Amino acid sequence: MRAVVLGAGRIGFGVAKELSLNANDVSVVDFSAEVLKVVSERLDVKPICGHAADIEILKEAGIEEADAVIAVTPSDEVNITACQIADFMFAVETRIARVSKRSYFMNGEIFVRGRLPIDVVVSPEVEVSELVRRSISIPGATDVINCMGDLIKVIGVVCQKVAPIVDMTLKYLSTMAKDLEIAVICIRRGQDKLILPTEDDIIIAGDEVYIACRSSESVGAMKLFGYDGEWTSRIVMIGGGDMCSGIIDTISRQTELDLIIKIIEQDIRQAEFLSEKLNDVEIIHGDPLKAEVLEAAKVGEAELVISMTDDDKTNVLSCLLSKKMGTTRVSAVLNESSYADLPHALGINTILDSRLATISKILQYLRKGGIENVIEFVDGEVEVFVIEVPPNSYTIGSLTRDIVVKNEAHIAALARSGDVTLLPKNLLIEPGDKILVVAKSHCIDKLLKMFQAKPTYLS
């Protein structure tokens, strides 16, 4: 695939990295020569310095032969314009635009397919809102993804010291959890160690673990990791910007939860605006790094504090102060990759990285081909996705164990006719099977080629 990535910021760099690692022809356009120098030193891409909506610059980047344009500059207007140019002048097949301003989503359905030449609109704020909604749907979870028509949930969780599963070898897991079945699909230990586990691995307290389980068994699975299943009810949000409003809109649809929400906002005008707009939410005006402000919000009684200001340092420090004051669980939104490992080391439960969430959505659309529910985590190093086996796939008739690449990729679950098998080893793959795959990012394209349908002359 030939792709033109417009914008070399965190999202643009991440998308360009994933595409270039998988042997795609990628050009990156950015206004900063200094940023492009870093990109060209680290990635196998063609750097082009200039304005992302300049027609001559786009031509230089190879838009005339491009299969996809991914416009993720900081300017919504530039991104929208670039997609219009890509469609009208160059008939580029796939056009993706980053749009961050909430006003674009609040004034009619302007992004309905056919009104603007944009196939997918991505918004870091919207993606983080969705992350929050998913994570609070199961108490204690850092992330929750419904897969295979909600037959399976993939759940992120930090293992507690009191968890029954602590220090247990995974091959003995079934003897402890006789009434439920889970698949441990990925473990992050500390800042640097990533494990795609085998049955000989163990889980220790503090591990960030991703598991797959049947949706009906999610509460029981969480108990293995030290969570009692009580629903979150008291939430304090720090930072009352667009992201906060989006999260409130999103989680207000969680009708099964009886939520009490408070917002801390430092800007007096924004605080007054929120007070007028949100009748059922208490607004506290003040500096979230001051103890008296956090006490006024009663963070010590909250089950969850989410800090989502524009400043990463404020987000990290306010979470640490909240934790010290007794908050059960804290989540910090990160905007810069330089802080990516620090929060985990300091004991912050959940990192809401808008970059990773947005990159995952872009990659999911670009790959298409029967793929759904792409989850990218551990700074983009591992992906989890569901793929439906097409007729005449190269994999039909293969054993599920043959798809496994030790420490690189494995099959976590297989769904067939409504029945689910977790960690299947000796099943023959059939057309229409839905398979939950866990893989390191550099293996993705190789795996996808294995699942492709054979050309008709080989059928």
Secondary structure by P-SEA (a helix, b strand, c coil): cbbbbccccaaaaaaaaaaaaaccbbbbbbccaaaaaaaaacccbbbbbcccccaaaaaaaccccccbbbbbcccaaaaaaaaaaacccccccbbbbbbccccccccccccccccccccbbbbaaaaaaaaaaaaaccccccbbbbcccccccbbbbbbccccccccccccccccccccccccccbbbcccccccccccccccccccbbbbbccccaaaaaaaaaccccccccbbbbccccaaaaaaaaacccccccbbbbbbbbccaaaaaaaaaccccbbbbbcccccaaaaaaaccccccbbbbbcccaaaaaaaaaaaaaacccbbbbbbcccccccccccccccccccaaaaaaaaaaaaaacccccccccccccccccccccccccccccccccccccccccccccccccccccccccccccccccbbbbbbbcccaaaaaaaaacccccccc
